[in-house]
Amino acid sequence: MKQRYMIKGTIRMGEFVRLLLTKEELAKPSEKVGIMEMASNIHHVMETQQTKAIMIQQPDTITISYDEWKEHVYKVDDIVWIDINPEV
């Protein structure tokens, strides 16, 4: 499974570099929510907002070697693709 992420920060820790990532969607569905629909579904709206807030405060991270970072020179706002596959 490939996911698209934007680098929001980098932290060097000795021989490693930690990349702080936020998930990027290529196309987001348009949400047209009327005030009555929002009022009737307020619990779902609140849960969605809480999830977004947590994801912003605790970004996904991946740790790579400093040599790999130096080779690609990843920086803030770069787009990277992360491929996650189960070991078979």
C-alpha positions as CSV (number, residue, x, y, z in Angstrom):
1,M,0.0,0.0,0.0
2,K,1.5,3.3,-1.1
3,Q,0.7,6.5,0.8
4,R,1.6,10.1,-0.1
5,Y,3.0,12.2,2.7
6,M,4.3,15.8,3.0
7,I,7.4,16.3,5.2
8,K,6.5,18.8,7.9
9,G,9.8,18.7,9.8
10,T,13.2,16.9,10.2
11,I,15.1,16.1,13.3
12,R,18.7,14.9,13.3
13,M,19.6,12.4,16.0
14,G,23.2,11.4,15.6
15,E,23.4,8.9,12.7
16,F,19.7,9.1,12.0
17,V,17.2,11.6,10.8
18,R,13.5,11.5,11.8
19,L,11.0,12.8,9.2
20,L,7.8,14.3,10.6
21,L,5.0,13.5,8.1
22,T,1.4,14.5,7.4
23,K,-0.7,12.4,5.1
24,E,-1.7,14.0,1.8
25,E,-4.7,13.1,-0.2
26,L,-4.5,13.5,-4.0
27,A,-8.2,14.4,-4.3
28,K,-10.5,15.1,-1.4
29,P,-14.2,14.6,-1.9
30,S,-16.3,17.7,-1.7
31,E,-18.2,18.0,1.4
32,K,-21.3,20.2,1.3
33,V,-22.9,20.0,4.7
34,G,-25.9,22.1,5.5
35,I,-26.5,23.5,9.0
36,M,-29.4,21.1,9.6
37,E,-27.3,18.1,8.5
38,M,-24.5,19.2,10.8
39,A,-26.8,19.7,13.7
40,S,-28.3,16.2,13.3
41,N,-24.8,14.7,13.0
42,I,-22.9,16.8,15.5
43,H,-21.3,13.8,17.3
44,H,-19.7,12.6,14.0
45,V,-18.5,16.2,13.3
46,M,-16.9,16.5,16.8
47,E,-15.1,13.1,16.4
48,T,-13.8,14.1,13.0
49,Q,-12.4,17.4,14.4
50,Q,-10.8,15.7,17.4
51,T,-9.1,13.2,15.1
52,K,-7.8,15.9,12.9
53,A,-6.5,17.8,15.9
54,I,-4.6,14.7,17.3
55,M,-3.1,14.0,13.9
56,I,-1.8,17.6,13.6
57,Q,-0.3,17.5,17.2
58,Q,1.2,14.0,16.8
59,P,2.5,13.7,13.2
60,D,3.5,10.4,11.7
61,T,7.2,9.8,11.8
62,I,9.8,7.7,10.0
63,T,13.4,7.3,10.9
64,I,16.1,7.0,8.2
65,S,19.9,6.9,8.2
66,Y,21.7,10.2,7.9
67,D,23.5,8.9,4.8
68,E,20.1,8.3,3.1
69,W,18.9,11.8,4.1
70,K,22.1,13.3,2.8
71,E,21.7,11.5,-0.5
72,H,18.2,12.8,-1.1
73,V,18.3,16.0,1.0
74,Y,14.7,15.8,2.2
75,K,13.4,19.1,3.4
76,V,10.1,20.6,4.7
77,D,7.2,20.5,2.2
78,D,8.8,17.8,0.1
79,I,6.3,15.0,-1.0
80,V,7.4,11.4,-0.4
81,W,5.7,8.1,-1.1
82,I,5.8,5.5,1.7
83,D,5.2,1.9,0.6
84,I,3.9,-0.3,3.4
85,N,3.7,-4.0,2.6
86,P,3.2,-7.0,5.0
87,E,6.0,-9.5,5.0
88,V,4.8,-12.7,3.2
